[in-house]
Amino acid sequence: MEPSKIFNTKRLFRLTAIIALTLLVGGAIFFHFQEKWSWLDSFYFCTVTLATVGYGDFTPHTSLGKIVDIFYILGGIGVIVTFANLFVRRAGERAVEKSEARAKEGKQRFKRKI
């Protein structure tokens, strides 16, 4: 695996994680004040919404809350899907790195025995 490619994936993963966390926290802050929900209920709503589960136990009741939620869903799902994609890609890269390291170590052991 090319070091520059791994670095780019790491950087993108971190950036996407920060954006996803910012979306969750920002959404929780907005819905806490706009819908007068508790902090836990606001964070729960944002997590369930961005995970596309949508239990329906919490829904925005104000017009502004509904409008913001539309854009929150449309933008947020893309960020969460991108984060999940990079998470899986990074896990695959780590597995390849470990496999290559083990193979290199095995070759070195074999050379020492000869």
C-alpha positions in Angstrom: 0.0 0.0 0.0 1.4 3.4 -0.9 2.1 5.6 2.1 0.5 8.6 0.5 -2.7 6.7 -0.2 -2.8 5.5 3.4 -2.2 9.0 4.7 -5.0 10.4 2.5 -7.4 7.8 3.9 -6.3 8.5 7.4 -6.7 12.2 6.9 -10.1 11.9 5.2 -11.3 9.5 8.0 -10.3 12.0 10.7 -11.9 14.9 8.8 -15.1 13.0 8.2 -15.2 11.9 11.8 -14.9 15.5 13.0 -17.6 16.6 10.6 -19.9 13.8 11.7 -19.3 14.6 15.4 -19.9 18.3 14.7 -23.2 17.5 12.9 -24.4 15.3 15.9 -23.4 17.9 18.5 -24.6 20.9 16.4 -27.9 19.2 15.7 -28.3 18.3 19.4 -27.7 21.9 20.4 -30.2 23.2 17.8 -33.0 20.8 18.7 -32.4 21.2 22.4 -33.2 24.9 22.2 -35.6 24.9 19.3 -37.8 22.0 20.3 -37.1 22.4 24.1 -35.9 18.8 24.4 -33.5 17.5 27.0 -29.8 17.2 25.9 -30.1 13.4 25.9 -33.3 13.4 23.8 -31.8 15.9 21.4 -28.6 13.8 20.9 -30.7 10.6 20.7 -32.9 12.2 18.0 -29.9 13.3 16.0 -28.3 9.9 16.2 -31.4 8.0 15.2 -32.1 10.5 12.4 -28.6 10.3 10.9 -28.6 6.5 11.2 -31.8 6.5 9.2 -33.5 4.4 11.9 -36.2 7.0 12.6 -38.3 5.4 15.4 -40.7 8.3 15.3 -40.8 8.8 19.1 -39.3 12.3 18.7 -40.3 14.6 15.8 -39.8 18.3 15.4 -43.0 20.2 16.1 -41.9 23.7 15.1 -41.8 24.9 11.5 -38.1 25.9 11.8 -37.3 22.5 13.4 -38.9 20.7 10.5 -37.1 22.8 7.9 -33.8 22.4 9.6 -34.4 18.6 9.9 -35.0 18.2 6.2 -31.5 19.7 5.4 -30.0 17.9 8.4 -31.1 14.6 7.1 -30.1 15.3 3.5 -26.6 16.5 4.4 -26.0 14.3 7.4 -26.8 11.0 5.8 -24.1 11.7 3.2 -21.6 12.5 5.9 -22.4 9.3 7.9 -22.3 7.1 4.8 -18.9 8.6 3.9 -17.7 8.0 7.4 -18.8 4.4 7.4 -17.2 3.9 4.0 -13.8 5.3 5.2 -14.1 3.3 8.4 -14.4 0.0 6.4 -11.7 1.1 3.9 -9.3 2.0 6.8 -9.9 -1.4 8.5 -9.1 -3.1 5.2 -5.9 -1.1 4.8 -4.8 -2.0 8.3 -5.4 -5.7 7.6 -3.2 -5.4 4.5 -0.5 -3.5 6.4 -0.5 -6.3 9.1 -0.4 -9.0 6.5 2.5 -7.4 4.6 4.4 -6.9 7.9 3.9 -10.6 8.8 5.1 -11.7 5.4 8.2 -9.5 5.6 8.9 -10.8 9.1 8.5 -14.4 7.8 10.9 -13.8 5.0 13.5 -12.4 7.4 13.2 -15.4 9.7 13.5 -17.8 6.7 16.7 -16.0 5.6 18.2 -16.2 9.1 17.6 -20.0 9.2 19.4 -20.5 5.9 
